[in-house]
Amino acid sequence: MKREKETYIEYVVLMVFIGIIVYLTLGLKGANLSQVPIDYVSSGDNITGLVTAKSMLEHGWIYSNPSIGAPYGVENYDATTMELLLSVIEQMFVSLTGNWVLGYNLFYLSAYFLIGITALYALKKLNISDVIALPLAILYAFVPYHMLRGTGHLYLGMYFMVPLMVLYLYRLMKEEQLFAKGKMVFQKDKEGWLTVSNILRMITLMLMALTGIYYAFFMCFFLCVVAMYRLLNGDGWKKLRQTGLCVGVVILTLLVGALPNVVYWMQNGRAEAVAAKGGEGAELYALKIVQLFLPIPNHRIGFFAKVREVYDTYYPLVNENGMASLGVIMSIGFVVLCIVLFVHHKVDRQSNLRIGSVFNLAAVLFGTIGGYAVILSFVTGAIRCYNRFSIFIAMFSLIAIAELLQSFYNKLEKKKWYQGIFALGMLGLLAFGIYDQTTTVLPESYQYQEERFYQDREFIQAIENAEIDGAMIYQLPYMRYPENGAIQNMPDYAHFMGYIHSNDLKWSYGSLAGREGNQWMSALSQLSLEEQLQEMKQVGFAGVYIDWNAYLPDERTAMEVMLESQADDYIQHVDGMKAYYSFY
């Protein structure tokens, strides 16, 4: 009973610490979480996250949205990212609050707590003392990978299953049995495989598979590493049955989860946006070892910030792989794991250090630029961002640091006074790690975001007030979805602003490339503006929304003359760079 109470207290302390750090580093004092998204002004995938949350509230789930892609609407079965568990969690936040903005913000913030909890659990199961495990688990929740991806890669930041994946991998490498016979669930007097423990572990494996195709793929990759390592060390195939079972459960779960998508493809074929990914992404978005050691952008220490700026400016192939920074503490762990490779004969095979060094080497050899993953890219381009191995490398490195600290702490077992000093040292390590791995968001940035948010809302609501419920709005310029890229000064996905701020209108943007709606809009964009307007009217669009950021001044002048001659009403955004022309 005492042990259960201690465990409960540990997780409460963890939650309190994470809450304080989140509040301070994200500057939440100035945030209006119930009304304004925590990151509204960033462009790119951040905008699609807002659309997903709003769609969940209005349409109940992720697959269909009749409010975008007008006049056809949108079916989202082409996306097979396999993040169904994360979608369920987000849907719960949105549905329980009845407020998609608040639900979205809470979903994002929950990641820090969930990651801390699973990281603490995994470290404790690897025999790391609480005084070490708790601060290191917090650091893992605030690893730069998480902070830099922010809301732009919202679901990738929900990596709370990775510590549990790593725990399973370490246990299998130590030849532990994840699944064992015991008292049956329904027949307590008999022994068998259908035990509470086995069922929970099976469910955990299934949940691992549903936190994203990348994390599921990496899990299967490391399970193959376990099998190869154990075979090369003399274990027979029979001892690898549990490893094979884990791979099978993950793959089978992915197949079952993808059934709605597969059925849709059988009926409608695969969309261009899904089928056209090339294998060159395995090189473009691969892991770069140097980026593991680089400081985060805008580091609090000016020299470190300058080093990062120089690298990002002058060195090639800098993209999302820049989010792979480990921070100083986990970088030291990475170096330790590399050193262990050269002295492995002096390290016990069952040691966390020895095991971590094997996984670390496998990740680097497979995922780095020019690594073995390029061979796989000739077969499929579906998995291409191998820089995302870095979140596993971070966990391996964290465990290495934990193991070294644990060895030192064990020597202080009978010296209570020194243990107190050690605990203070761990607090100092936590403070240093947070200082190194994060930057502080200023309250002024939330004020600016709130201003922008309400300016956009006022503009869209003026359009909504001018049109009847269900009116269709055509959006110019034509922008391919997804991944069109910026057009002049208009960022990708900017057209989603219309849907985000409206309740009863339908918007043309958002139809997936390769599907009927996008093909129609693409063909329409090839016509002259006058011909486009006539076609829009015939189809039943109520007016044209236009983002002038995508046009040069001369283009804008000529188009305004044409639009004013065809429209009956005109509404302009307060910034002067967006406008609406009504046909009725």
Secondary structure as GFF3:
##gff-version 3
##sequence-region A 1 584
A	DSSP	alpha_helix	2	25	.	.	.	ID=ss1
A	DSSP	three_ten_helix	28	30	.	.	.	ID=ss2
A	DSSP	alpha_helix	45	59	.	.	.	ID=ss3
A	DSSP	beta_strand	64	65	.	.	.	ID=ss4
A	DSSP	beta_strand	74	75	.	.	.	ID=ss5
A	DSSP	alpha_helix	84	97	.	.	.	ID=ss6
A	DSSP	alpha_helix	100	125	.	.	.	ID=ss7
A	DSSP	alpha_helix	130	141	.	.	.	ID=ss8
A	DSSP	alpha_helix	144	149	.	.	.	ID=ss9
A	DSSP	alpha_helix	162	173	.	.	.	ID=ss10
A	DSSP	beta_strand	182	183	.	.	.	ID=ss11
A	DSSP	beta_strand	191	192	.	.	.	ID=ss12
A	DSSP	alpha_helix	196	209	.	.	.	ID=ss13
A	DSSP	alpha_helix	213	232	.	.	.	ID=ss14
A	DSSP	three_ten_helix	237	240	.	.	.	ID=ss15
A	DSSP	alpha_helix	241	257	.	.	.	ID=ss16
A	DSSP	alpha_helix	259	268	.	.	.	ID=ss17
A	DSSP	alpha_helix	272	275	.	.	.	ID=ss18
A	DSSP	alpha_helix	281	284	.	.	.	ID=ss19
A	DSSP	alpha_helix	289	293	.	.	.	ID=ss20
A	DSSP	alpha_helix	302	314	.	.	.	ID=ss21
A	DSSP	three_ten_helix	320	324	.	.	.	ID=ss22
A	DSSP	alpha_helix	327	342	.	.	.	ID=ss23
A	DSSP	three_ten_helix	344	346	.	.	.	ID=ss24
A	DSSP	alpha_helix	352	367	.	.	.	ID=ss25
A	DSSP	alpha_helix	373	377	.	.	.	ID=ss26
A	DSSP	three_ten_helix	386	389	.	.	.	ID=ss27
A	DSSP	alpha_helix	390	410	.	.	.	ID=ss28
A	DSSP	alpha_helix	416	437	.	.	.	ID=ss29
A	DSSP	alpha_helix	443	466	.	.	.	ID=ss30
A	DSSP	beta_strand	472	476	.	.	.	ID=ss31
A	DSSP	three_ten_helix	494	496	.	.	.	ID=ss32
A	DSSP	alpha_helix	497	501	.	.	.	ID=ss33
A	DSSP	beta_strand	506	507	.	.	.	ID=ss34
A	DSSP	alpha_helix	516	524	.	.	.	ID=ss35
A	DSSP	alpha_helix	529	539	.	.	.	ID=ss36
A	DSSP	beta_strand	541	547	.	.	.	ID=ss37
A	DSSP	three_ten_helix	548	550	.	.	.	ID=ss38
A	DSSP	alpha_helix	553	566	.	.	.	ID=ss39
A	DSSP	beta_strand	569	572	.	.	.	ID=ss40
A	DSSP	beta_strand	578	582	.	.	.	ID=ss41
###
